[in-house]
Amino acid sequence: MIRSAIKGTVYFTALCVLGYLFFFVPLGERTLWEHTRRIAATDEAQELGDDVSVAGERVETAVREKLRDAVIDAGP
C-alpha cells in the first residue's frame, strides 16, 4: 500500500517536471511546446494529418464491416 503510494507520487512528480520542461524551459529561442506548434503548422504536417485521417476512416470502415459480418454470421 505504501509502496504504491510512493510509486504514484514519484510518477506524478516526474510528470509535473516533464510538463514544466515542455512548457516553460526554452530550447534556443522557444520552448518545446512552441517548437511543436510551429512544426505542426507546416504544410507537410497538415498533409500528414490529412493522410492519417483518411487511413483512420478506412480502418474504421473495414472494422465495422468485419464486425457486421461477424454479427450476421453468428445470428440466431
PyMOL Python script that loads the backbone (N, CA, C, O; Angstrom):
from pymol import cmd

cmd.read_pdbstr("""\
ATOM      1  N   MET A   1       0.827  -1.190   0.000  1.00  0.00           N
ATOM      2  CA  MET A   1       0.000   0.000   0.000  1.00  0.00           C
ATOM      3  C   MET A   1       0.873   1.257   0.000  1.00  0.00           C
ATOM      4  O   MET A   1       0.668   2.157  -0.814  1.00  0.00           O
ATOM      5  N   ILE A   2       1.834   1.316   0.901  1.00  0.00           N
ATOM      6  CA  ILE A   2       2.715   2.479   0.976  1.00  0.00           C
ATOM      7  C   ILE A   2       3.603   2.528  -0.264  1.00  0.00           C
ATOM      8  O   ILE A   2       3.900   3.601  -0.790  1.00  0.00           O
ATOM      9  N   ARG A   3       4.021   1.346  -0.720  1.00  0.00           N
ATOM     10  CA  ARG A   3       4.874   1.283  -1.909  1.00  0.00           C
ATOM     11  C   ARG A   3       4.149   1.874  -3.128  1.00  0.00           C
ATOM     12  O   ARG A   3       4.746   2.630  -3.895  1.00  0.00           O
ATOM     13  N   SER A   4       2.876   1.533  -3.307  1.00  0.00           N
ATOM     14  CA  SER A   4       2.136   2.061  -4.452  1.00  0.00           C
ATOM     15  C   SER A   4       1.894   3.569  -4.306  1.00  0.00           C
ATOM     16  O   SER A   4       1.864   4.282  -5.309  1.00  0.00           O
ATOM     17  N   ALA A   5       1.722   4.059  -3.084  1.00  0.00           N
ATOM     18  CA  ALA A   5       1.558   5.496  -2.868  1.00  0.00           C
ATOM     19  C   ALA A   5       2.846   6.240  -3.220  1.00  0.00           C
ATOM     20  O   ALA A   5       2.806   7.298  -3.848  1.00  0.00           O
ATOM     21  N   ILE A   6       3.968   5.689  -2.818  1.00  0.00           N
ATOM     22  CA  ILE A   6       5.264   6.304  -3.137  1.00  0.00           C
ATOM     23  C   ILE A   6       5.494   6.269  -4.645  1.00  0.00           C
ATOM     24  O   ILE A   6       5.941   7.249  -5.240  1.00  0.00           O
ATOM     25  N   LYS A   7       5.187   5.139  -5.245  1.00  0.00           N
ATOM     26  CA  LYS A   7       5.351   4.990  -6.691  1.00  0.00           C
ATOM     27  C   LYS A   7       4.481   6.011  -7.437  1.00  0.00           C
ATOM     28  O   LYS A   7       4.946   6.646  -8.383  1.00  0.00           O
ATOM     29  N   GLY A   8       3.236   6.167  -7.017  1.00  0.00           N
ATOM     30  CA  GLY A   8       2.350   7.144  -7.640  1.00  0.00           C
ATOM     31  C   GLY A   8       2.855   8.560  -7.469  1.00  0.00           C
ATOM     32  O   GLY A   8       2.762   9.371  -8.390  1.00  0.00           O
ATOM     33  N   THR A   9       3.389   8.864  -6.299  1.00  0.00           N
ATOM     34  CA  THR A   9       3.942  10.197  -6.041  1.00  0.00           C
ATOM     35  C   THR A   9       5.146  10.464  -6.936  1.00  0.00           C
ATOM     36  O   THR A   9       5.301  11.568  -7.459  1.00  0.00           O
ATOM     37  N   VAL A  10       5.994   9.462  -7.111  1.00  0.00           N
ATOM     38  CA  VAL A  10       7.166   9.622  -7.979  1.00  0.00           C
ATOM     39  C   VAL A  10       6.726   9.850  -9.423  1.00  0.00           C
ATOM     40  O   VAL A  10       7.254  10.734 -10.098  1.00  0.00           O
ATOM     41  N   TYR A  11       5.765   9.061  -9.901  1.00  0.00           N
ATOM     42  CA  TYR A  11       5.270   9.238 -11.264  1.00  0.00           C
ATOM     43  C   TYR A  11       4.645  10.619 -11.448  1.00  0.00           C
ATOM     44  O   TYR A  11       4.890  11.284 -12.455  1.00  0.00           O
ATOM     45  N   PHE A  12       3.848  11.045 -10.490  1.00  0.00           N
ATOM     46  CA  PHE A  12       3.203  12.361 -10.575  1.00  0.00           C
ATOM     47  C   PHE A  12       4.247  13.478 -10.587  1.00  0.00           C
ATOM     48  O   PHE A  12       4.125  14.430 -11.359  1.00  0.00           O
ATOM     49  N   THR A  13       5.267  13.369  -9.742  1.00  0.00           N
ATOM     50  CA  THR A  13       6.338  14.363  -9.692  1.00  0.00           C
ATOM     51  C   THR A  13       7.082  14.407 -11.023  1.00  0.00           C
ATOM     52  O   THR A  13       7.384  15.485 -11.535  1.00  0.00           O
ATOM     53  N   ALA A  14       7.379  13.229 -11.585  1.00  0.00           N
ATOM     54  CA  ALA A  14       8.067  13.173 -12.872  1.00  0.00           C
ATOM     55  C   ALA A  14       7.212  13.806 -13.966  1.00  0.00           C
ATOM     56  O   ALA A  14       7.730  14.526 -14.820  1.00  0.00           O
ATOM     57  N   LEU A  15       5.925  13.547 -13.945  1.00  0.00           N
ATOM     58  CA  LEU A  15       5.022  14.137 -14.925  1.00  0.00           C
ATOM     59  C   LEU A  15       5.007  15.659 -14.800  1.00  0.00           C
ATOM     60  O   LEU A  15       5.025  16.365 -15.808  1.00  0.00           O
ATOM     61  N   CYS A  16       4.974  16.159 -13.584  1.00  0.00           N
ATOM     62  CA  CYS A  16       4.987  17.611 -13.362  1.00  0.00           C
ATOM     63  C   CYS A  16       6.294  18.234 -13.856  1.00  0.00           C
ATOM     64  O   CYS A  16       6.278  19.301 -14.470  1.00  0.00           O
ATOM     65  N   VAL A  17       7.418  17.576 -13.592  1.00  0.00           N
ATOM     66  CA  VAL A  17       8.712  18.086 -14.052  1.00  0.00           C
ATOM     67  C   VAL A  17       8.760  18.108 -15.573  1.00  0.00           C
ATOM     68  O   VAL A  17       9.198  19.093 -16.167  1.00  0.00           O
ATOM     69  N   LEU A  18       8.310  17.021 -16.210  1.00  0.00           N
ATOM     70  CA  LEU A  18       8.297  16.979 -17.672  1.00  0.00           C
ATOM     71  C   LEU A  18       7.369  18.044 -18.260  1.00  0.00           C
ATOM     72  O   LEU A  18       7.700  18.673 -19.265  1.00  0.00           O
ATOM     73  N   GLY A  19       6.221  18.239 -17.639  1.00  0.00           N
ATOM     74  CA  GLY A  19       5.312  19.286 -18.094  1.00  0.00           C
ATOM     75  C   GLY A  19       5.947  20.666 -17.977  1.00  0.00           C
ATOM     76  O   GLY A  19       5.828  21.493 -18.881  1.00  0.00           O
ATOM     77  N   TYR A  20       6.612  20.903 -16.872  1.00  0.00           N
ATOM     78  CA  TYR A  20       7.301  22.185 -16.689  1.00  0.00           C
ATOM     79  C   TYR A  20       8.364  22.381 -17.764  1.00  0.00           C
ATOM     80  O   TYR A  20       8.455  23.450 -18.367  1.00  0.00           O
ATOM     81  N   LEU A  21       9.165  21.347 -18.000  1.00  0.00           N
ATOM     82  CA  LEU A  21      10.204  21.437 -19.023  1.00  0.00           C
ATOM     83  C   LEU A  21       9.603  21.683 -20.410  1.00  0.00           C
ATOM     84  O   LEU A  21      10.129  22.480 -21.186  1.00  0.00           O
ATOM     85  N   PHE A  22       8.507  20.999 -20.713  1.00  0.00           N
ATOM     86  CA  PHE A  22       7.876  21.091 -22.025  1.00  0.00           C
ATOM     87  C   PHE A  22       7.325  22.490 -22.291  1.00  0.00           C
ATOM     88  O   PHE A  22       7.461  23.013 -23.397  1.00  0.00           O
ATOM     89  N   PHE A  23       6.700  23.097 -21.273  1.00  0.00           N
ATOM     90  CA  PHE A  23       6.015  24.365 -21.490  1.00  0.00           C
ATOM     91  C   PHE A  23       6.816  25.611 -21.121  1.00  0.00           C
ATOM     92  O   PHE A  23       6.532  26.690 -21.641  1.00  0.00           O
ATOM     93  N   PHE A  24       7.803  25.493 -20.242  1.00  0.00           N
ATOM     94  CA  PHE A  24       8.417  26.705 -19.715  1.00  0.00           C
ATOM     95  C   PHE A  24       9.922  26.852 -19.918  1.00  0.00           C
ATOM     96  O   PHE A  24      10.434  27.963 -19.789  1.00  0.00           O
ATOM     97  N   VAL A  25      10.647  25.792 -20.229  1.00  0.00           N
ATOM     98  CA  VAL A  25      12.103  25.894 -20.368  1.00  0.00           C
ATOM     99  C   VAL A  25      12.442  26.086 -21.846  1.00  0.00           C
ATOM    100  O   VAL A  25      12.123  25.227 -22.668  1.00  0.00           O
ATOM    101  N   PRO A  26      13.075  27.188 -22.186  1.00  0.00           N
ATOM    102  CA  PRO A  26      13.382  27.438 -23.591  1.00  0.00           C
ATOM    103  C   PRO A  26      14.504  26.535 -24.112  1.00  0.00           C
ATOM    104  O   PRO A  26      15.488  26.260 -23.424  1.00  0.00           O
ATOM    105  N   LEU A  27      14.314  26.089 -25.353  1.00  0.00           N
ATOM    106  CA  LEU A  27      15.359  25.373 -26.087  1.00  0.00           C
ATOM    107  C   LEU A  27      15.743  26.292 -27.240  1.00  0.00           C
ATOM    108  O   LEU A  27      15.096  26.293 -28.288  1.00  0.00           O
ATOM    109  N   GLY A  28      16.778  27.055 -27.043  1.00  0.00           N
ATOM    110  CA  GLY A  28      17.082  28.107 -28.016  1.00  0.00           C
ATOM    111  C   GLY A  28      16.180  29.292 -27.739  1.00  0.00           C
ATOM    112  O   GLY A  28      16.121  29.789 -26.615  1.00  0.00           O
ATOM    113  N   GLU A  29      15.479  29.744 -28.768  1.00  0.00           N
ATOM    114  CA  GLU A  29      14.606  30.904 -28.609  1.00  0.00           C
ATOM    115  C   GLU A  29      13.215  30.551 -28.123  1.00  0.00           C
ATOM    116  O   GLU A  29      12.500  31.416 -27.619  1.00  0.00           O
ATOM    117  N   ARG A  30      12.816  29.286 -28.265  1.00  0.00           N
ATOM    118  CA  ARG A  30      11.447  28.888 -27.945  1.00  0.00           C
ATOM    119  C   ARG A  30      11.428  27.672 -27.031  1.00  0.00           C
ATOM    120  O   ARG A  30      12.414  26.946 -26.899  1.00  0.00           O
ATOM    121  N   THR A  31      10.264  27.474 -26.401  1.00  0.00           N
ATOM    122  CA  THR A  31      10.083  26.273 -25.582  1.00  0.00           C
ATOM    123  C   THR A  31       9.752  25.097 -26.500  1.00  0.00           C
ATOM    124  O   THR A  31       9.468  25.284 -27.683  1.00  0.00           O
ATOM    125  N   LEU A  32       9.789  23.895 -25.950  1.00  0.00           N
ATOM    126  CA  LEU A  32       9.465  22.708 -26.728  1.00  0.00           C
ATOM    127  C   LEU A  32       8.023  22.775 -27.231  1.00  0.00           C
ATOM    128  O   LEU A  32       7.740  22.333 -28.344  1.00  0.00           O
ATOM    129  N   TRP A  33       7.114  23.319 -26.430  1.00  0.00           N
ATOM    130  CA  TRP A  33       5.724  23.491 -26.852  1.00  0.00           C
ATOM    131  C   TRP A  33       5.638  24.394 -28.083  1.00  0.00           C
ATOM    132  O   TRP A  33       4.921  24.083 -29.034  1.00  0.00           O
ATOM    133  N   GLU A  34       6.363  25.507 -28.065  1.00  0.00           N
ATOM    134  CA  GLU A  34       6.333  26.429 -29.197  1.00  0.00           C
ATOM    135  C   GLU A  34       6.946  25.792 -30.451  1.00  0.00           C
ATOM    136  O   GLU A  34       6.449  25.995 -31.559  1.00  0.00           O
ATOM    137  N   HIS A  35       8.022  25.026 -30.273  1.00  0.00           N
ATOM    138  CA  HIS A  35       8.611  24.302 -31.408  1.00  0.00           C
ATOM    139  C   HIS A  35       7.592  23.322 -31.987  1.00  0.00           C
ATOM    140  O   HIS A  35       7.434  23.234 -33.205  1.00  0.00           O
ATOM    141  N   THR A  36       6.903  22.588 -31.118  1.00  0.00           N
ATOM    142  CA  THR A  36       5.920  21.602 -31.560  1.00  0.00           C
ATOM    143  C   THR A  36       4.790  22.274 -32.330  1.00  0.00           C
ATOM    144  O   THR A  36       4.374  21.779 -33.377  1.00  0.00           O
ATOM    145  N   ARG A  37       4.295  23.386 -31.825  1.00  0.00           N
ATOM    146  CA  ARG A  37       3.217  24.115 -32.519  1.00  0.00           C
ATOM    147  C   ARG A  37       3.658  24.597 -33.887  1.00  0.00           C
ATOM    148  O   ARG A  37       2.899  24.507 -34.852  1.00  0.00           O
ATOM    149  N   ARG A  38       4.889  25.112 -33.982  1.00  0.00           N
ATOM    150  CA  ARG A  38       5.383  25.607 -35.274  1.00  0.00           C
ATOM    151  C   ARG A  38       5.561  24.467 -36.268  1.00  0.00           C
ATOM    152  O   ARG A  38       5.253  24.624 -37.449  1.00  0.00           O
ATOM    153  N   ILE A  39       6.050  23.330 -35.808  1.00  0.00           N
ATOM    154  CA  ILE A  39       6.210  22.178 -36.699  1.00  0.00           C
ATOM    155  C   ILE A  39       4.846  21.687 -37.170  1.00  0.00           C
ATOM    156  O   ILE A  39       4.671  21.372 -38.347  1.00  0.00           O
ATOM    157  N   ALA A  40       3.888  21.622 -36.265  1.00  0.00           N
ATOM    158  CA  ALA A  40       2.551  21.141 -36.616  1.00  0.00           C
ATOM    159  C   ALA A  40       1.842  22.069 -37.592  1.00  0.00           C
ATOM    160  O   ALA A  40       0.915  21.638 -38.277  1.00  0.00           O
ATOM    161  N   ALA A  41       2.246  23.311 -37.672  1.00  0.00           N
ATOM    162  CA  ALA A  41       1.602  24.272 -38.565  1.00  0.00           C
ATOM    163  C   ALA A  41       2.154  24.224 -39.987  1.00  0.00           C
ATOM    164  O   ALA A  41       1.631  24.907 -40.868  1.00  0.00           O
ATOM    165  N   THR A  42       3.202  23.429 -40.233  1.00  0.00           N
ATOM    166  CA  THR A  42       3.766  23.365 -41.575  1.00  0.00           C
ATOM    167  C   THR A  42       2.829  22.628 -42.525  1.00  0.00           C
ATOM    168  O   THR A  42       1.980  21.848 -42.095  1.00  0.00           O
ATOM    169  N   ASP A  43       2.993  22.881 -43.804  1.00  0.00           N
ATOM    170  CA  ASP A  43       2.161  22.223 -44.814  1.00  0.00           C
ATOM    171  C   ASP A  43       2.347  20.703 -44.789  1.00  0.00           C
ATOM    172  O   ASP A  43       1.385  19.950 -44.938  1.00  0.00           O
ATOM    173  N   GLU A  44       3.582  20.266 -44.601  1.00  0.00           N
ATOM    174  CA  GLU A  44       3.855  18.833 -44.576  1.00  0.00           C
ATOM    175  C   GLU A  44       3.138  18.147 -43.424  1.00  0.00           C
ATOM    176  O   GLU A  44       2.584  17.060 -43.587  1.00  0.00           O
ATOM    177  N   ALA A  45       3.152  18.785 -42.259  1.00  0.00           N
ATOM    178  CA  ALA A  45       2.467  18.203 -41.091  1.00  0.00           C
ATOM    179  C   ALA A  45       0.959  18.191 -41.305  1.00  0.00           C
ATOM    180  O   ALA A  45       0.284  17.239 -40.911  1.00  0.00           O
ATOM    181  N   GLN A  46       0.434  19.223 -41.915  1.00  0.00           N
ATOM    182  CA  GLN A  46      -1.002  19.265 -42.202  1.00  0.00           C
ATOM    183  C   GLN A  46      -1.383  18.156 -43.186  1.00  0.00           C
ATOM    184  O   GLN A  46      -2.415  17.505 -43.024  1.00  0.00           O
ATOM    185  N   GLU A  47      -0.546  17.946 -44.204  1.00  0.00           N
ATOM    186  CA  GLU A  47      -0.797  16.874 -45.176  1.00  0.00           C
ATOM    187  C   GLU A  47      -0.737  15.505 -44.499  1.00  0.00           C
ATOM    188  O   GLU A  47      -1.558  14.630 -44.774  1.00  0.00           O
ATOM    189  N   LEU A  48       0.240  15.329 -43.614  1.00  0.00           N
ATOM    190  CA  LEU A  48       0.340  14.071 -42.872  1.00  0.00           C
ATOM    191  C   LEU A  48      -0.906  13.845 -42.027  1.00  0.00           C
ATOM    192  O   LEU A  48      -1.425  12.730 -41.970  1.00  0.00           O
ATOM    193  N   GLY A  49      -1.380  14.883 -41.379  1.00  0.00           N
ATOM    194  CA  GLY A  49      -2.592  14.763 -40.571  1.00  0.00           C
ATOM    195  C   GLY A  49      -3.793  14.374 -41.408  1.00  0.00           C
ATOM    196  O   GLY A  49      -4.614  13.562 -40.982  1.00  0.00           O
ATOM    197  N   ASP A  50      -3.901  14.950 -42.604  1.00  0.00           N
ATOM    198  CA  ASP A  50      -4.999  14.584 -43.505  1.00  0.00           C
ATOM    199  C   ASP A  50      -4.896  13.122 -43.929  1.00  0.00           C
ATOM    200  O   ASP A  50      -5.895  12.403 -43.951  1.00  0.00           O
ATOM    201  N   ASP A  51      -3.673  12.687 -44.268  1.00  0.00           N
ATOM    202  CA  ASP A  51      -3.465  11.297 -44.679  1.00  0.00           C
ATOM    203  C   ASP A  51      -3.789  10.326 -43.549  1.00  0.00           C
ATOM    204  O   ASP A  51      -4.373   9.268 -43.784  1.00  0.00           O
ATOM    205  N   VAL A  52      -3.416  10.681 -42.334  1.00  0.00           N
ATOM    206  CA  VAL A  52      -3.716   9.820 -41.186  1.00  0.00           C
ATOM    207  C   VAL A  52      -5.223   9.745 -40.961  1.00  0.00           C
ATOM    208  O   VAL A  52      -5.746   8.683 -40.621  1.00  0.00           O
ATOM    209  N   SER A  53      -5.916  10.852 -41.145  1.00  0.00           N
ATOM    210  CA  SER A  53      -7.378  10.851 -41.000  1.00  0.00           C
ATOM    211  C   SER A  53      -8.040   9.944 -42.024  1.00  0.00           C
ATOM    212  O   SER A  53      -8.952   9.188 -41.691  1.00  0.00           O
ATOM    213  N   VAL A  54      -7.584  10.016 -43.269  1.00  0.00           N
ATOM    214  CA  VAL A  54      -8.138   9.168 -44.321  1.00  0.00           C
ATOM    215  C   VAL A  54      -7.867   7.695 -44.014  1.00  0.00           C
ATOM    216  O   VAL A  54      -8.756   6.856 -44.162  1.00  0.00           O
ATOM    217  N   ALA A  55      -6.649   7.380 -43.588  1.00  0.00           N
ATOM    218  CA  ALA A  55      -6.313   5.999 -43.252  1.00  0.00           C
ATOM    219  C   ALA A  55      -7.147   5.510 -42.075  1.00  0.00           C
ATOM    220  O   ALA A  55      -7.587   4.360 -42.060  1.00  0.00           O
ATOM    221  N   GLY A  56      -7.363   6.371 -41.095  1.00  0.00           N
ATOM    222  CA  GLY A  56      -8.194   6.008 -39.945  1.00  0.00           C
ATOM    223  C   GLY A  56      -9.620   5.714 -40.351  1.00  0.00           C
ATOM    224  O   GLY A  56     -10.242   4.786 -39.833  1.00  0.00           O
ATOM    225  N   GLU A  57     -10.140   6.502 -41.276  1.00  0.00           N
ATOM    226  CA  GLU A  57     -11.501   6.256 -41.765  1.00  0.00           C
ATOM    227  C   GLU A  57     -11.587   4.923 -42.493  1.00  0.00           C
ATOM    228  O   GLU A  57     -12.581   4.209 -42.362  1.00  0.00           O
ATOM    229  N   ARG A  58     -10.555   4.582 -43.260  1.00  0.00           N
ATOM    230  CA  ARG A  58     -10.528   3.289 -43.959  1.00  0.00           C
ATOM    231  C   ARG A  58     -10.518   2.138 -42.967  1.00  0.00           C
ATOM    232  O   ARG A  58     -11.241   1.156 -43.136  1.00  0.00           O
ATOM    233  N   VAL A  59      -9.696   2.263 -41.933  1.00  0.00           N
ATOM    234  CA  VAL A  59      -9.625   1.217 -40.911  1.00  0.00           C
ATOM    235  C   VAL A  59     -10.968   1.098 -40.204  1.00  0.00           C
ATOM    236  O   VAL A  59     -11.447  -0.011 -39.968  1.00  0.00           O
ATOM    237  N   GLU A  60     -11.570   2.213 -39.869  1.00  0.00           N
ATOM    238  CA  GLU A  60     -12.870   2.187 -39.202  1.00  0.00           C
ATOM    239  C   GLU A  60     -13.910   1.483 -40.064  1.00  0.00           C
ATOM    240  O   GLU A  60     -14.679   0.662 -39.562  1.00  0.00           O
ATOM    241  N   THR A  61     -13.941   1.793 -41.343  1.00  0.00           N
ATOM    242  CA  THR A  61     -14.896   1.159 -42.250  1.00  0.00           C
ATOM    243  C   THR A  61     -14.661  -0.346 -42.320  1.00  0.00           C
ATOM    244  O   THR A  61     -15.611  -1.127 -42.269  1.00  0.00           O
ATOM    245  N   ALA A  62     -13.407  -0.751 -42.435  1.00  0.00           N
ATOM    246  CA  ALA A  62     -13.094  -2.177 -42.518  1.00  0.00           C
ATOM    247  C   ALA A  62     -13.488  -2.907 -41.246  1.00  0.00           C
ATOM    248  O   ALA A  62     -14.040  -4.006 -41.306  1.00  0.00           O
ATOM    249  N   VAL A  63     -13.213  -2.313 -40.107  1.00  0.00           N
ATOM    250  CA  VAL A  63     -13.554  -2.951 -38.827  1.00  0.00           C
ATOM    251  C   VAL A  63     -15.066  -3.051 -38.671  1.00  0.00           C
ATOM    252  O   VAL A  63     -15.580  -4.082 -38.237  1.00  0.00           O
ATOM    253  N   ARG A  64     -15.771  -1.997 -39.019  1.00  0.00           N
ATOM    254  CA  ARG A  64     -17.243  -2.030 -38.926  1.00  0.00           C
ATOM    255  C   ARG A  64     -17.828  -3.116 -39.820  1.00  0.00           C
ATOM    256  O   ARG A  64     -18.747  -3.827 -39.414  1.00  0.00           O
ATOM    257  N   GLU A  65     -17.300  -3.247 -41.038  1.00  0.00           N
ATOM    258  CA  GLU A  65     -17.792  -4.279 -41.950  1.00  0.00           C
ATOM    259  C   GLU A  65     -17.533  -5.678 -41.393  1.00  0.00           C
ATOM    260  O   GLU A  65     -18.403  -6.547 -41.443  1.00  0.00           O
ATOM    261  N   LYS A  66     -16.324  -5.886 -40.860  1.00  0.00           N
ATOM    262  CA  LYS A  66     -15.997  -7.203 -40.294  1.00  0.00           C
ATOM    263  C   LYS A  66     -16.878  -7.518 -39.091  1.00  0.00           C
ATOM    264  O   LYS A  66     -17.338  -8.649 -38.937  1.00  0.00           O
ATOM    265  N   LEU A  67     -17.112  -6.530 -38.244  1.00  0.00           N
ATOM    266  CA  LEU A  67     -17.973  -6.749 -37.084  1.00  0.00           C
ATOM    267  C   LEU A  67     -19.408  -7.035 -37.519  1.00  0.00           C
ATOM    268  O   LEU A  67     -20.065  -7.920 -36.970  1.00  0.00           O
ATOM    269  N   ARG A  68     -19.887  -6.284 -38.504  1.00  0.00           N
ATOM    270  CA  ARG A  68     -21.233  -6.513 -39.011  1.00  0.00           C
ATOM    271  C   ARG A  68     -21.358  -7.922 -39.587  1.00  0.00           C
ATOM    272  O   ARG A  68     -22.339  -8.620 -39.329  1.00  0.00           O
ATOM    273  N   ASP A  69     -20.358  -8.338 -40.371  1.00  0.00           N
ATOM    274  CA  ASP A  69     -20.382  -9.683 -40.950  1.00  0.00           C
ATOM    275  C   ASP A  69     -20.326 -10.747 -39.864  1.00  0.00           C
ATOM    276  O   ASP A  69     -20.995 -11.775 -39.963  1.00  0.00           O
ATOM    277  N   ALA A  70     -19.518 -10.498 -38.809  1.00  0.00           N
ATOM    278  CA  ALA A  70     -19.416 -11.477 -37.719  1.00  0.00           C
ATOM    279  C   ALA A  70     -20.728 -11.589 -36.963  1.00  0.00           C
ATOM    280  O   ALA A  70     -21.113 -12.683 -36.552  1.00  0.00           O
ATOM    281  N   VAL A  71     -21.413 -10.481 -36.775  1.00  0.00           N
ATOM    282  CA  VAL A  71     -22.696 -10.498 -36.066  1.00  0.00           C
ATOM    283  C   VAL A  71     -23.751 -11.201 -36.912  1.00  0.00           C
ATOM    284  O   VAL A  71     -24.566 -11.964 -36.392  1.00  0.00           O
ATOM    285  N   ILE A  72     -23.734 -10.943 -38.209  1.00  0.00           N
ATOM    286  CA  ILE A  72     -24.702 -11.582 -39.099  1.00  0.00           C
ATOM    287  C   ILE A  72     -24.463 -13.097 -39.152  1.00  0.00           C
ATOM    288  O   ILE A  72     -25.414 -13.879 -39.132  1.00  0.00           O
ATOM    289  N   ASP A  73     -23.177 -13.510 -39.222  1.00  0.00           N
ATOM    290  CA  ASP A  73     -22.831 -14.927 -39.262  1.00  0.00           C
ATOM    291  C   ASP A  73     -23.166 -15.638 -37.971  1.00  0.00           C
ATOM    292  O   ASP A  73     -23.521 -16.817 -37.980  1.00  0.00           O
ATOM    293  N   ALA A  74     -23.054 -14.925 -36.848  1.00  0.00           N
ATOM    294  CA  ALA A  74     -23.323 -15.532 -35.538  1.00  0.00           C
ATOM    295  C   ALA A  74     -24.768 -15.382 -35.118  1.00  0.00           C
ATOM    296  O   ALA A  74     -25.120 -15.705 -33.983  1.00  0.00           O
ATOM    297  N   GLY A  75     -25.607 -14.900 -36.012  1.00  0.00           N
ATOM    298  CA  GLY A  75     -27.020 -14.656 -35.685  1.00  0.00           C
ATOM    299  C   GLY A  75     -27.739 -15.899 -35.201  1.00  0.00           C
ATOM    300  O   GLY A  75     -27.191 -17.000 -35.249  1.00  0.00           O
ATOM    301  N   PRO A  76     -28.974 -15.722 -34.730  1.00  0.00           N
ATOM    302  CA  PRO A  76     -29.725 -16.830 -34.133  1.00  0.00           C
ATOM    303  C   PRO A  76     -30.062 -17.939 -35.065  1.00  0.00           C
ATOM    304  O   PRO A  76     -30.692 -18.916 -34.660  1.00  0.00           O
TER     305      PRO A  76
END
""", "prot")
cmd.dss("prot")
cmd.show_as("cartoon", "prot")
cmd.util.cbc("prot")
cmd.orient("prot")
